[in-house]
């Protein structure tokens, strides 16, 4: 089948499949009432008030209380420890293989997470994630903070849609909750595991739980990974070490205290980019341009880009890239404490935390991008202090929580972009963000079957920026006679040398919801929720970016049928954005190449999801989860400051600005009506697990699975070569487990078809329609041995 045939197939069948999907969703809403009379003998629901659940229940804490995932009236995908291990999840990007509607890649060393059209493309210190990443109940100010935390986990919770009341700012797309295994009182035990894979991959992991008397326990866990790069130049490797220490005490039945310390070092070459240009790139000086489609899709951009650079006429003196110098040297330290004190009428929870992220890296996202001070070599740093205080209680009549939150992040932000004489620019900035919030949410039982929920959060935040931009020696912006500063010369223009100011904003976000038990194992729910993503000022001569606001409407149903043999959850959603934020590399008014945030305008994402799990026997589990998302810009118009016509660099409508200049822009670019980036219309996963019981009591699990997504844009530039095709990935694993489950051996193969999945991009500034693309791993295979004690 050709690419065009594939596209026509999607077009021809999408409407009929959409009707089918909506029909299933409607059935999931109608069937519970019809099934009510036949479910009288179903197992009782989880006792959320006491934080207990029946055997086999998945208990979550997404709403700051313990409850069954099937009784939580939110869109949530819960990935258990067993699921994570079976799928081989060792980093955040792996979650995209098993959670529908989620797209994850890295930009530099930063995670870029998109859920249902909401995400953040930015890779700099100015970025604000649209999906809040929380490790052990603590919001991660920098996404690098969670990179090396995917080991010894209890579960991962993926919340979809804005979480404005409980999680606050920068959660317009949802939340990713990474929950480690806590120390267990009175137990001595742990595990060790080791794995090998192709690309010279080796990993080791261990955890040790030690009781210190009857009321205190400690848990020490660690992970080390070394693997060569998937990309031909050695980038896209994995070299990291992570250590986690926890101490837990229960001095009385009413008090639980826990201290956690985690350290991560991320090394190696770091992320890489590949070339895939089925439409020929163009630039002044390039004659007879040809499409570039390498036989091996994991071929680095370096040779291809350097060949093109050598042919470009203007601007002069563009550097060729020496990607052999790419590296990352990132250190991460986190300290947090948890206090839970049962006061009788309510439980007091206090969570103070400190994070430090030191970022020293050089990456080539189709250009040279370094995160150290160009003058003295200091790395970029982020120091964050947070404090959350909550009071809450849950009983059959009322479940409620009240809280306050404090956030303070200080950053020394450095980065250098080198493109030769065209733009060799260094940025040096002091950044500070301080935010305060007060929130509350309550669920009241009107009857035994009907509940209503209301929530509100007030946030006040202030951002301060004091940044300088320097032109390095030899660049066009650094002519003879420039003022010497640290061996460079300062840009002497009326604007653009110093970006300094204070940005403040406050928001009131709310949630209103209703839940109805249509049967003992069936629930209907509906909600309207708002959220916002922080605004601010980039270190560039462009306008400040406003906060992004979103309102989400959801109708859903969660059901279990036939004595829990079948679980069927379905949801309809609509998300409306105002002042949606986008980010890509462009020239600012002063002529510097910058990676900048700006407001695109209005957008919306609407769709449906269906998640079906069938357990026909005790040894068989089948799951199919599908999500349909129709996401587009209703209004997306911006100005471009380059002198040359940018038509070749975008598929959007380009018109000249009358009297355009570096102050008001030369061109207007209108991308209204285009699909939101990294938001495939169709995505999903299908998995099956069968357990073979052997005569000696041991077992073998056979676990094939597949994930898929339709075509999508990879960035807001809307460039032809940043349009990724649809894909289907197939994986399989075979796991032997001993009779006492103390020993297991897994063999796996992932991406069996060696399919190229492009999941991110960066456009090269001076060659139109030329992109460096992020790519998911090729075919990998290996084995893992695990022993518990």
BELDA-V288106 format. One line per field, one symbol per residue. burial: # if it has 24 or more other C-alpha atoms within 12 Angstrom, else .. A space follows every 50 residues. Layout:
burial: ???
//
This chain:
burial: .........#.......#..##.######.###.#...#....######. #.....#########################.################## ################################################## ###################################...#########.#. ###########...#################################### .....######################..####........#....#### #####..##.##..#..######..#################....#### #########################...################...### ############################################.....# ############################.........####...###### ..################################################ ############.##################################### ###############.....######################.####### ####.#.....#..###########################.......## ######################################.....####### #..##################################..
//
